[in-house]
Amino acid sequence: MGKILDVLDQLAKVTVKISCDNGTSGTGFFFNFNFNEKTVHTIITNRHVLEGVNSIKIVFSTNDYFSAMDRNVSKFTVNYSDIQQNLIYHSDPDIDLCALIITTIIKHKIENELHFEISHLGMEHIPTDEELEGLRFVEELTMVGYPNGISDEKNNLPIFRRGTTATHPGVDFNGKLECVIDMTVTPGSSGSPVFIYNSDGYKQRNGNIIFGNERLIFLGINKAVFTLGTLGEIIEIPSPTKLMAHSNIGINLGIIVKSKAIYDLEEQIKSRVTYYSELERMDEISN
């Protein structure tokens, strides 16, 4: 995320609201993949947010609220069409994750000398299995996104929510790359990044107490909720992307795709970068 002045300030600039052409919305977050001297800029979100969608609208801030003398945020709206050709879906169809390549948007920004007030995550922010297993069953969480499509539209800022882990972060829930969180998850929260965040110290699983230290761990991405059906059965449903009437009752348990699932996206994007780099090299030779 670059030089961190304040962790939460940076997290406020990591996410972006995705408004889709089918009337739905979700949350995405900026994620950069680095391959030697090439950087691929992406927005990561859930598969079900963008599957079947042709175009989206995203809004960038071109200045920081706190740095503006008049506290007025200028915005730049991007309408991104034909997104499917630039989408990378997780190779396992049961893993609700995808990455939208936005390098053309960033290139346009550079060519037109625009400034986007954004921060990004990267592979260096994904915790190791050892780090996750060293955590406790119940850890404090922060989720950033756009629940029910709500955002500070005037200032182009997201909503922060708090909760805790409901299963151990180091254990794959039911053998999947997932864990469960105790937090209210609503439409529009699909694709929201979830972090373990402690502002002033924490206790480790081995009993050590760390005083005064700030800690941020990128746990994963919200994808679904558990609900109570009309017959009392527990049902897992994808986090809805729009408001709708339904008879199921939420039980405040969300399902998170672990951040290490992004490794699959990295491999696919790396293959694409290698392929096009080879085409460019062959073109140079032929010329």
WOSUL-V932450 format. One line per field, one symbol per residue. ss: DSSP state (2 for helix, 1 for strand, 0 for the rest). psi: psi as a letter, one per 20 degrees, with the letter a starting at -180 (. if undefined). burial: b if it has 9 or more other C-alpha atoms within 8 Angstrom, else e. Layout:
ss: ???
psi: ???
burial: ???
This chain:
ss: 00000022222000111111000011111111111001111111102222000001111110002220000000111111002222111000000001111022222222200000000011222100222220000001111110222001000010111111100000002220011111000000000011111100111000001110001111111111111100000111110000000000111111111122222222222222222222222222220
psi: japogpghghhijhrqpooqijjrraqrqpppppodjppoprppaqgihipjpgqrpqpqpjrpgiiphjlppqqoppoorlhhijpoqphoiiomqrpopkhhghgggghjlqppmqrqrrhiipqrhggghirrhoqpqpppbmpkjprnhgjlqappqqarqirphipopkjrmrrqqnqpprqiipipqpqppphlrrprhjippopiqqpppngbpphrqprorhjjqpppqqoqjrpqpqiqpqkkoqpppqhiihhghggghghgggghhhggghhhgh.
burial: eeeeeeeeebbbbbbbbbbbbeebbbbbbbbbbeeeeeebbbbbbbbebeeebbbbbbbbbbbbbeebeeeebebeeeebeebeebbbbbeeeebbbbbbbbbeebeebbeeeeebbbbbbbeeebbeeebbbbbbbbbbbbbbbbbbbbbbeeebbbbeebbbbbbbbbebbeeebbbbbbbebbbbbbbbbbbbbbeebbebeeeeebeebbbebbbbbbbbbbbbbeeeeeeebbbbbbeeeeeeebebbbbbbbbbbeebbbebbbeeeeeeeeeeeeeeeee
